[in-house]
C-alpha cells in the first residue's frame, strides 16, 4: 500500500541492549514526509523533524498503555519503566 512502517525499539539508560517493542504503520502524510526525507531534497530536514514529531505525538498519546505492554513482553525492564 506504500505506507511506511516504523519499528519501535527501547533500551535502558544502564544497558546498551535494544528491545524490539512493536511496529506502527504510517498514513499518507507520513508516507509523503518519509519520501521527502529519503529523497534528500532541500526540505528533507524539515520533513524529518515533522515525521519525528508526528511519531512522538502518537506514542505519547498511548504512553502508559505502551509501557505496560513493553513490561509484559520484557519483565526485566520493569525497574526502568519510568526512565
PyMOL commands that set and color helices and strands:
alter all, ss='L'
color gray80, all
select helices_A, chain A and resi 28-39+44-61+63-73+75-80
alter helices_A, ss='H'
color red, helices_A
select strands_A, chain A and resi 5-10+19-25
alter strands_A, ss='S'
color yellow, strands_A
deselect
rebuild
show_as cartoon
